[in-house]
Amino acid sequence: MFFIGIFGIQQKEHSVKEFDNIICPECEKLTRAQLRESYTYFHFFFIPLFKWNRQYFLQLRCCGSMYMVDPDYVDELKRSDNIDFDRLRKIQTPNNICQNCGSFIHPNFAYCPYCGQKR
């Protein structure tokens, strides 16, 4: 009898929930947000057997800000339609925010129209 086993470890990321009508704390625009889950899993014959290293992220569509969600806040966020940004940890700064004055800059601008700082 001949048996070939296909197994491995892979990283996967997928969307968990969409939020509508959220005010972005960075650019103060009305936007949408997406709760994303990232994890590592072991599979055998392309069937996932167990997962570990689960992390949840919240990404805003307006300026690309990304926040890490604490594990104790994930279940509450899945059930709710509101987001408490004070309970999230910012991990990615959007490139549309001026580093000098903090104002939102259109992506086509080379200089900030509010303070004149080069991007």
N, C-alpha and C positions, 0 to 999 in steps of 0.2 A: 504494500500500500504506500502511495506517495502523497505527501501532504506539504503544501506550501502555505506558510502563514504570512500574512501581510499585517504588520503592526507599526505603530509609530507614535510620536508625540507632535502635536501641532498647536499653534496659537490661533485663536478665533476671536472675532469681534462682530457684534451685531447690535441692532437697534432694539431697545426695550420699550420705549414710550416716547411719544411726541407731545410737546407742550405748545399751545397756541397763546397768542396775546400776552407775551412776557415783555416786561420792560428791561432792557439790557442795562446793567449797572455801569458798564464801561462807556458806551456811546449814547445811552439814554434813548434808544430807538425802540419802537414796538417791533417785536421779532418773534421767531419761533425757536424752540430749544429741543434738543434730542438727548435722551438718556441712553447711553451706550454701555454695553457690558463687554469686557475683555477677559478671556480666560485661556488657560492651557489645558489640553485634554489628551488622554491616552486612548488610542483607537486600535481595534483589532478587526480586520476585514472591513475597514471604514465604518465600523460601529463604535461610537464613543462609549467607553466603559466607565471612566471617572474623570472629573474635572477638578482643577485646583488653581490657585493664584487668581481668583476672581477679583476684578476691579471694575468700578463703575465710574463713568465720566459723563459730564453734562456739557454739551457743545452748543453754543449759540450761533445762529446762522447769519446774523447781521455783520459782526466784526470778527468772528472766528474765535472768540474767547472760549477757553476750555477750563472746566473746573473738575476736581476730583471729589467724588461723593464718599463720605465716610460710610462704612458698613452698617452702622446703627441707623442711618438716615435713609438707606436705600428702600426699605419696605414702606416707610411712610411716604416717600417720594413717588413710589409706584401707585399708591392709592390716591394721592392728592393731585389737584390741578394747579396748585400754587407752589412756587419755589422760594425757599428761604436762603438767599445767597450768603447770609451770615454763617450758615452751617456748612458751606462749601469751601474748599481750598483751591485757590486759583493756581493753575499749573502752566498756562500758556498765555502770554500777552499778545493781543492782536496787533498786527502791523498797521492798522488804520488809526491808531491812537498816538498822538504826539507825545514823545517822551519828555518834552520840556514843559508843556502846559496842560496836557491831559485831554485836549480837545479831539473830537472825531475829525479825521482828515479823509477826504475822498481819495480812493486808490490812485487816481490819475495825477494828483498833485505832487510836485517834487518838494514844495515848501509848505509849512503850516500857514494857513491864511490868518490865523489868530495871533501868533507870536513871531512868525518869520523863520523859525528853526527848520533847517534842512532835514529831510527824512533819512 
